[in-house]
Amino acid sequence: MACNTVITASNGMKLRPMKESDFNFYMECWKDFPQGVQTYAERMNRFSAHMERNEGYGTEALIKSGDVNFEEKCIVWSMILEKADATPVCYQTFVFEEEDICYLKFGITHPDHRGQGYWKALSMFNLAMCQRVEVTSAYSWFMASNPVNSNAMSAERTKYAAAGFDISATATATVTNPPVFNINEDNLVKNSGTIAQYAQYKANDSTWKDITWTYSNL
């Protein structure tokens, strides 16, 4: 498997590559995701595509060397965040298509575990991953108005701004005919920060500031 990075926090939580047995968890995470086509068939096809990308082009060494691009060398890793007891709680996609940059895409907390601080935990593991593969910056896009968790997104962007992130950029989701993913022209807002700013974001959080990481490979 090209994606074989495992990150364990000193509080026992773990970020590890998605595997085939995560199918039901993945399907349930995506069911009420507010962007895109979320039929059962589409979610099943997306799981297959993400598993293939985990097993395809892309290693830590290639990311560190900058051997990535927007086409055949685009690296896409699907990762699962687990509690200390190995219960999966969040899904995250990491996209490496530009040298020294990570696109943090599709951060989703499972419906059974929302409102318990796991999305914040996932944000902290995003920093750990970026430090591991030695990129210098990362960014994400949020819906400007998210019907599932807008309050949480707004609160997180306030914390991003306090750490020095640039949260000023906006865009509109592109809809194709037939739709590839987006079905509505949703307004989007961008969160962009250097890895030093992500580290400041972690340092500003009383729960996570002293948590450390260990890395391993499957």
N, C-alpha and C positions, 0 to 999 in steps of 0.2 A: 504494500500500500504506500503510495507516494505521501499521503497525509498520515503521519504517524507520531505527531507531537502530542505529548501529554503534559499538562501543567497542573500541579497540585499546590494548593495554598496551605499555609500553616494552620488555618482553621478547619482543614479537612476537605474543603470543596475541591472539585476537580473539573478541568476542561479536557475533553478527550475527543478523538475523531468519531463521527457518526458511523454506526455499523448497521447491518441489515436488520438486526433484531430491534432497532429503534423505530421501525416502520410505524407502529401504532402511535407512538409518542409524537412522531413527526406529523402524521396525518391530523392528529388532534390539535397540535400547535397551530397548524395552518388553517384550520377549518373556519375560524372567524377573523383571520387576518384581513384588515380593512382595505387592502389594495389587491388588485389582480383577480384573475379567475380562480375560484376556489371550489370547483366541482370535485367530486371524489376522483374522477378519472384524471383531472389535471393535477391534483395533488399527488396522486400515485405516479404520474409521469415525471413530476418534478423531483420526487424522492429518487426515482431511478437515475435521473440526470445528475443529481447531486452526489449520489453514490459513485457514479462513473467518474465524476470529476475528482472525488477523493482518491480514487484508484488510478487516476491518469497522471498527466504531466504535473510535476511540482514537488520539490523537496525544500527543506530548510536551506540547503546550500544554494539552490538556484535562486531563491528569493534574496538571500544575502548577497549574491553576486550581481543581482539586478537583471538576470537572464529571464525577463518577463516581457510580455507585450499584450496588445488588445486582441490578438488573434490566437494562433496555435500555441502560444506560450503563456496564455492567461491562466493563472493558477487560482482555483476556487476550492476552498476547504470548508466543509460543513462540520461543525463541532457541537458537542453536547455538554452542557454544564450540569454537573451532578452535585447533590448535597453530600455531606460526609458519609451518609449511609448508602451511597450509590444510587439514590433516587434521581432520575433525570428531571430537571426543572426548566431549562432554557435551551433554545437552539440559536446558533449564530453562524453566519456565513462570512468568511474572510476572503476578499478578492485582492489578488496581487497582479496588476496589469501595467503598472508604472513603477519604474525604479524608485526604491526608497519610500513608497507610499502604500498604505493599506486602506482599502475601501471596506468599511464595516457595514455589511449589508444584512438585512433580515434578522435583526435581533428580536427573538420572540420568546415570551414566557408562556409556558403551558397554562391553559385556563385553570387547572386545579391549584396552581401555585402562585397566582397573581396576588399582588398586595402584600407580599411577605418579604420584600427587599431583594428578591433574586435578580431582578433586572439591573439593579445597581451593582450587584455582585458580578453580573455578566460584563458590565462596563469596566470593572476593575480587571477582569481576566482579559479583556481586549487589550489593555495596557501590557499585561504580562506577555501576551502573544507577540505584540509589536516589538517589545524588548527582545524577545527570543530570536526573532528573525531579522532584527537590527534595521528596521525601517525608521525613517526620521520623522514621518508625519502620518496622520490617519484622518479619515473623515467619514461622516455618515449623513444620510438624508432622512428627515422625519416628515410625515404629513403635517402640514400647518395646523390642521384640525383633525385629530384622530378620534373616531367614535369609540374606540376601545379604551384608550388610556391617555387622553389629551392632557389631563392634569399632571400625570407623571412625566410626560415628555416636556411640558413647560417647566416643571420644577428642575428637571435634569439640565435643560438648556441654561437656566439661571446659574446652576453650578458650573457648567462649562464656561460661561462668560466670566465667572469669578476666577477661574483658573487661567484666563487669557485666551480662550478659544475665539476664533472668528465665527460668529453665528449670524452674520449679516446676509449671506448669499441666499437667493431664492430661485425657484424654477417651477415649471409646470410639467406634470407627468405627460408623456407622449402616448397617445392612443393610436394603434395601427388597425387596419382593417384587412383581415380579421385580427382580433387582439392577440398579441404575443404574450403579454402579461397584463398591462394596465387596461382597465375598462372605463375609467373616468379620468378627466384632466384635473387631477388633484393638485392643489398648491403644495409645494414642498419647501422646506427650510433646511439649510446645510449647517453642519457642525464640523468645523475643521480646526485641528490643533496639531502642534508639534508633539513629539513624544515627551519632551520636557513639560509641556503643558498638561498632557495626560497624567504625568507623574504628579504634578501639582494638584490636579483634580483629586487624585488618590490621597495626597497628603492633607488635603482640606477636609477629608471625611474621617470623623472620629472613630468609626467602626473599622475602617479598612487601612488607616494610615500605617499601622504597625504590622500588617499582614505581609508575610514574605512568600516567595515562590520557590518551588523546585521543579526541575524539568527532567523528563525522561522520554524515551521513544518506544513505541510498540515493537 
